[in-house]
Amino acid sequence: MTVIHDFESFDELAVARPAFIRHPRLRQLAERVQQQTLQMLSETPPNSLVSASPFTLYDKNYNNRVLQSLYQTPIADASVLVAITRERRPKLLLTRRAAHMKSHAGEVSCAGGKYELSDGNNVVTALREACEETALPPNKVQLIGQLPIQTSKSGMSVRPIVALIAPDLPLVPEVGEISRIFWADFETLITQPTTEYAIEYTMLEQTATILTPSWEVDGETVWGLTGKVIANLLETGFDRQLEWYYRLKDSGIELDR
């Protein structure tokens, strides 16, 4: 595992202001995610938290309000970085976990991992883990905000941190944890229908087939926790309603996963 020695890189984190984002999709996403994030800290009415007004454009405390809202959020067991490239055709950063990993081996995920006491907050966890797994420098990240907690199949609470990154960063997979870095076209995620994915699940020496929604991205199947995070991102930013389920094949029984 790569160890980050320069912890000062977390001291001057940047916040992406929606009014300065040219791409209309990304600007709308940033407005909605940031509004949701700021509601946790400010007593200001929700509709006035994020706007393109001169106050928002030149408010020197705006970055601090966003950061403080993120920092004061209760600590999750783990955090992931939902990193989107800031370009004409945005892309979402995804990884495939190494096949030898003890949990979620070979599965697609956003870069991220477990909280460590030295992190102090969910943002540092997401950025530290993303740096360790992909060599993404924390000082090259512009934070947008956060999404609601998701629960992994092992019962861990996971906080998604949404951010923008440049499209040309030289990312490198940490071979001890990550077998591949790849990208999902953001516009395709917004519009593409999901496909049903079948997973063989064994418990108490009995095997069942579970059906769940998924996306096919660059030859990889995106499902599970990562799929739920993306579905929530699309719902928050673009009102795309996706039913996310785990259903026993041929029975119609919904599983609470």
C-alpha atoms as one frame of an Amber mdcrd trajectory, in Angstrom:
protein
   0.000   0.000   0.000   1.265   3.486  -0.867   1.770   5.691   2.185   1.043
   9.414   1.959   3.666  11.401   3.853   2.544  14.915   2.919  -0.534  15.319
   5.115  -0.363  19.085   4.553  -1.995  18.355   1.196  -5.275  18.028   3.106
  -5.016  21.464   4.704  -5.943  23.581   1.680  -8.667  21.621  -0.061 -10.539
  23.289  -2.897 -14.312  23.527  -3.273 -15.995  23.602  -6.694 -18.386  26.544
  -6.863 -21.365  25.809  -9.131 -21.397  29.331 -10.582 -17.899  28.763 -11.999
 -18.709  25.430 -13.677 -19.410  25.836 -17.386 -20.721  22.369 -18.145 -24.507
  22.540 -17.503 -24.792  18.936 -16.270 -21.922  19.324 -13.830 -23.171  22.718
 -12.683 -26.630  21.306 -11.927 -25.114  18.343 -10.115 -22.859  20.594  -8.049
 -25.751  22.904  -7.131 -27.925  20.073  -5.887 -25.272  18.064  -4.065 -23.834
  21.186  -2.464 -27.247  22.418  -1.398 -27.884  19.070   0.277 -24.464  19.207
   1.943 -24.825  22.766   3.216 -28.227  22.111   4.742 -26.488  20.025   7.380
 -24.583  23.047   8.705 -26.436  26.244   7.887 -29.739  27.484   9.263 -30.241
  29.453   6.064 -33.381  28.354   4.154 -32.409  25.591   1.661 -33.417  27.518
  -1.470 -30.940  30.306  -0.721 -27.899  28.167   0.013 -26.609  27.760  -3.531
 -27.219  30.240  -6.324 -25.455  32.163  -9.040 -25.913  35.433  -7.160 -22.991
  37.847  -6.650 -23.017  36.859  -2.964 -22.279  33.250  -3.842 -19.686  34.223
  -6.423 -17.653  36.401  -4.097 -18.462  35.050  -0.636 -15.024  34.386   0.884
 -16.553  32.103   3.502 -18.358  29.894   1.013 -15.562  27.331   0.754 -15.279
  27.162   4.525 -19.021  26.586   4.921 -18.919  23.650   2.515 -15.795  22.191
   4.121 -17.117  22.602   7.657 -20.342  20.870   6.681 -18.328  17.946   5.326
 -15.955  17.859   8.295 -18.752  17.904  10.873 -20.621  14.976   9.349 -20.531
  11.891  11.622 -17.686   9.529  10.780 -18.576   6.557   8.577 -16.824   3.183
   8.642 -15.478   3.943   5.158 -15.642   6.657   2.502 -15.358   6.595  -1.280
 -14.476   9.335  -3.757 -17.017   9.847  -6.533 -14.597  11.647  -8.857 -15.901
  13.180 -12.101 -13.691  14.798 -14.749 -14.259  18.485 -15.426 -14.435  18.508
 -19.223 -16.810  18.772 -22.179 -17.579  15.029 -21.980 -17.302  14.214 -18.246
 -16.263  10.759 -17.042 -16.601   8.990 -13.700 -13.532   7.349 -12.156 -13.987
   3.643 -11.386 -11.669   0.839 -10.307 -11.740  -2.944 -10.236 -10.546  -4.422
  -6.971  -7.760  -7.005  -7.104  -8.844 -10.647  -7.233  -6.922 -11.566  -4.076
  -8.665  -9.033  -1.810 -10.472 -10.468   1.218 -13.638  -8.463   0.578 -15.332
  -7.454  -2.682 -12.575  -9.192  -4.670 -12.739  -8.457  -8.392 -15.698  -6.092
  -7.986 -16.020  -2.595  -9.444 -15.812   0.250  -6.955 -15.133   3.929  -6.546
 -11.714   4.612  -5.051 -11.926   4.615  -1.264 -11.627   2.567   1.874 -11.840
   2.338   5.647 -11.588   5.241   8.059  -8.398   5.589  10.107  -8.174   7.537
  13.359  -5.588   9.897  11.896  -8.037  10.934   9.152 -10.329  12.953  11.397
 -13.187  13.132   8.881 -14.754  11.380   5.908 -13.208  13.708   3.318  -9.638
  12.854   4.309 -10.514   9.145   4.316 -11.833   9.322   0.749  -8.919  11.419
  -0.527  -6.234   9.419   1.284  -7.585   6.116   0.022  -8.014   7.461  -3.521
  -4.385   8.610  -3.459  -3.187   5.257  -2.147  -5.195   3.285  -4.714  -4.813
   5.460  -7.836  -2.086   8.080  -7.056  -4.707  10.845  -7.323  -3.179  13.891
  -5.554  -5.568  15.378  -2.949  -4.577  18.897  -4.009  -5.877  18.176  -7.524
  -9.412  17.513  -6.263 -12.248  20.064  -6.147 -14.840  18.981  -3.614 -18.544
  19.285  -4.382 -20.167  17.668  -1.367 -21.458  14.358  -0.114 -24.222  11.843
  -0.729 -26.239   9.918   1.865 -24.645   6.989   3.674 -24.846   3.594   1.982
 -24.447   0.249   3.735 -22.221  -2.423   2.235 -23.207  -6.092   2.157 -20.818
  -6.635   5.080 -22.720  -4.055   7.137 -20.212  -1.189   6.892 -21.456   2.404
   6.606 -19.955   4.099   3.536 -19.980   7.862   2.880 -19.652   8.951  -0.791
 -17.711  12.214  -1.288 -18.409  13.860  -4.664 -15.655  15.832  -6.400 -14.338
  17.142  -9.709 -10.892  16.344 -11.113  -8.945  17.307 -14.229  -9.300  14.907
 -17.190  -5.585  14.388 -17.790  -4.239  13.331 -14.385  -1.716  10.451 -14.619
  -3.408   7.869 -12.409  -1.694   4.565 -11.539  -3.418   1.550  -9.900  -1.928
   0.234  -6.653  -1.438  -3.422  -7.662  -1.871  -4.641  -4.107  -5.471  -3.413
  -4.088  -6.522  -2.370  -7.591  -6.249  -4.369 -10.803  -7.628  -1.710 -13.138
  -8.611   1.954 -13.428 -11.290   2.790 -15.986 -13.892   5.451 -16.771 -17.672
   5.616 -17.187 -19.065   8.169 -19.627 -21.195  10.405 -17.417 -23.806  11.259
 -20.041 -24.293   7.563 -20.757 -24.866   6.827 -17.069 -27.544   9.518 -16.956
 -29.467   8.152 -19.931 -28.551   4.476 -20.299 -31.067   1.891 -19.012 -29.766
  -0.539 -16.424 -29.559  -4.246 -17.175 -30.397  -7.063 -14.778 -27.351  -8.857
 -13.375 -27.407 -12.352 -11.873 -25.182 -13.234  -8.914 -24.721 -16.684  -7.439
 -24.959 -16.333  -3.665 -24.148 -19.140  -1.218 -25.189 -19.212   2.426 -25.475
 -22.194   4.776 -24.429 -24.517   1.947 -27.353 -23.380  -0.185 -26.886 -21.465
  -3.421 -29.385 -19.018  -4.854 -29.393 -16.671  -7.839 -29.945 -13.022  -6.981
 -31.003 -10.476  -9.592 -30.055  -6.811  -9.319 -29.715  -3.762 -11.629 -26.331
  -2.996 -13.174 -24.524  -0.978 -15.804 -22.082  -2.335 -18.368 -19.080  -0.001
 -18.516 -16.009  -0.699 -20.662 -16.413  -4.447 -20.303 -17.050  -4.274 -16.532
 -20.287  -4.827 -14.621 -21.142  -2.054 -12.166 -23.547  -3.238  -9.472 -23.898
  -3.543  -5.702 -22.825  -0.667  -3.465 -21.134   1.200  -6.320 -24.281   0.898
  -8.407 -26.376   2.242  -5.528 -24.003   5.196  -5.076 -24.251   6.061  -8.774
 -28.040   5.649  -8.724 -28.272   8.047  -5.783 -25.952  10.499  -7.533 -28.207
  10.497 -10.604 -31.340  10.888  -8.503 -29.878  13.806  -6.562 -28.441  15.603
  -9.572 -30.888  14.800 -12.349 -34.072  13.351 -10.809 -33.439   9.986 -12.415
 -35.478   7.455 -10.455 -33.950   3.974 -10.507 -35.419   1.054  -8.608 -32.503
  -0.632  -6.853 -33.278  -4.125  -5.666 -31.889  -7.546  -4.799 -34.428 -10.161
  -5.839 -34.370 -13.948  -5.658 -34.673 -15.353  -9.167 -37.977 -17.099  -9.972
 -39.467 -16.120  -6.619 -39.962 -12.363  -6.799 -38.844 -12.097  -3.157 -37.052
  -8.830  -2.403 -33.972  -9.102  -0.196 -32.891  -6.416   2.230 -29.240  -5.911
   1.204
